[in-house]
Amino acid sequence: QVQLVESGGGLVQAGGSLRLSCAASGRTLSSYGMGWYRQAPGKEREFVASISWGGGSTSYADSVKGRFTISRDNAKKMVYLQMNSLKPEDTAVYYCAATPRSRPVGSEAFNYDYWGQGTQVTVSS
């Protein structure tokens, strides 16, 4: 089992940057593929990015491709989401999630067993 805690959210102007962090505790992080999701008010949760257990494979939603970068440091038990060129439509609660490495890592939320509590990101225009 793994516990996840997100941090790094906040208020930023359009065009600015934020780096979200996800701290994992419990089992070794290399046992899991990791993902970031977000949910805006009144909208469904949506996939943002994912990274394989070793970090060799990443995927992104089209809406963030070229602006966001997911990375991980298994030794530190940390996963990051670097967000650049932020837009007001990026405003949402951002969640990190973990899926056992035996499963494919990607955009399907049902593959993820563990979720953090979320961190709020607000982008002003």
Secondary structure as GFF3:
##gff-version 3
##sequence-region A 1 125
A	DSSP	beta_strand	2	7	.	.	.	ID=ss1
A	DSSP	beta_strand	10	13	.	.	.	ID=ss2
A	DSSP	beta_strand	18	26	.	.	.	ID=ss3
A	DSSP	three_ten_helix	29	31	.	.	.	ID=ss4
A	DSSP	beta_strand	32	39	.	.	.	ID=ss5
A	DSSP	beta_strand	46	51	.	.	.	ID=ss6
A	DSSP	beta_strand	58	60	.	.	.	ID=ss7
A	DSSP	beta_strand	68	73	.	.	.	ID=ss8
A	DSSP	beta_strand	78	83	.	.	.	ID=ss9
A	DSSP	three_ten_helix	88	90	.	.	.	ID=ss10
A	DSSP	beta_strand	92	100	.	.	.	ID=ss11
A	DSSP	three_ten_helix	109	111	.	.	.	ID=ss12
A	DSSP	beta_strand	114	115	.	.	.	ID=ss13
A	DSSP	beta_strand	119	124	.	.	.	ID=ss14
###
